């Protein structure tokens, strides 16, 4: 297969949702139907030996939440699928926002009983910034929930996107009997199965078949036919509208029971977009270009606890990766040979002999690569749009074992580089300050420091309430730093940061220094 054919068969997407909507469950079921795993992990039994395949950190397995982005690849119906399972909890939103720069589409998972929730709305706002195509899966139909028409209305009103049902539920909760495949005009009957196994399905062609009444009862059969008549008045699914981010195809099912997932996956590989072009500060990069380009969107420490490794996740945007090829680290202006790039399959990793646009490869990283770095075959490019957000909560790291000061510094630096939280060093004094968007980030770092670095540390509150990165003319910037030395810190990249007690103090400093810029967000 030639390079252009390989590009055309790639599908790279992220799964987004509010916490507890079933995102990690549907991730595993997609892997199950994709043949990547033989038995899905029991998500509700995280405290046992089985854990979700996408949750590899000890803190994730202990708490039953996803706090880091997992990358998984599998083939399905001659498509190469790259799936990124993102953290659902809002405290880890930075990781999710960066992942959304590395995908071509997204799958939005909704809890059928709750509809659109706050976290879902925030993530959809990010998708809308790039017109990212979004599919919707309404989950947990095996429980009582919203009327499906009410769910569609909620999505359209709250998220300002048109809905086009592709499957439709027949009942719900204890009366959940199956789904109707609108495009294929098939009735697919629901049957609860043992957790982790594939669902064997009975299929009936068409809703007018009289056997439908015998199988689900006349009441549900008549309700389905009435619903389908009402649906015929809605705008049908249009792939172009979906690709432009104006319409979301909607699927219904029960991920925990493996029902409705295969229909979703079948449709996804057919209609989701292949690798798309990407903007750089210099020009637009197209996936069919011959020269290799890619960018680092995530750093993850300690994927392999035995070797304390650090992995840089690279989204390939053009060209072709081949083992042992030389790449240019644009920020450093240095070339290096890539001998052991990794591709991911749940917990398993394999050495990549080749990879194409849309693929995610992992490069073993010993401190040279950072989030936002560009890799090319020589061209000086810088990909844009990878965000960092000013933290809102701050803690001081206090070491509980004085002999582990070097290990503490190493752990904070590495966890800061991967985006678990932001790490600041004062230009005066020796206190290490951690900044985060949510308090759970501090719990995760405390757990990971002890588990992965052997460091016991406590995080104490500090009288700090707002941070801004500062830029401007060198003379004015130097003067401001000298006048505010006790409030100036350097972030993990060496950028000067003004951290004050309150938003008012930050705004006052900005008003008094009009030639300087105080940034709440910045591109990495």
ABEGO torsion letter per residue (X at the ends): XBAAAAAAABBBBBBBBBBGAGAAAAAAAAAAAAGABABBBBAAAAABABBBAABABAAAAAAGBBABBBBBBBBBGGBBBBBBBBBABAAAAAAAAAAAAABABBBBBBBAAAEBBAAAAAAAAAAAAAGBBBBBBBBGAABBBBBAAAAAAAAAAAAGBBBBBABBBBEBEAABAEBBBAAAGBBBBBBBBBBGBBBBBBBBBEAABAAAAAAAEAAAAAAAAAAAAAAAABBBBBAAAAAAGABBBBBBEBAAAGBGAAAAAAAAAAABBBBBBBBBAABBBBAABABBBBBBABBBBGABAAAGBBBBBBBBABEBBBBGBBBBBAAAGBBBBBAABBBBBEABBBBBABBBBGBBBBBBBAGABBBGBBBBAGBBBBBBGBBBBBBABBBBBBBABAAAAAAAAAAAAAAAAAGABBBBBBABEABBBBBBABAAAAAAAAAAAAAAAGBBBBBBBBBBABBBBBBEBAAAAAAAAAAAAAABBBBAAGBBBBBBABAAAAAAAAAABAABBBBABBBX
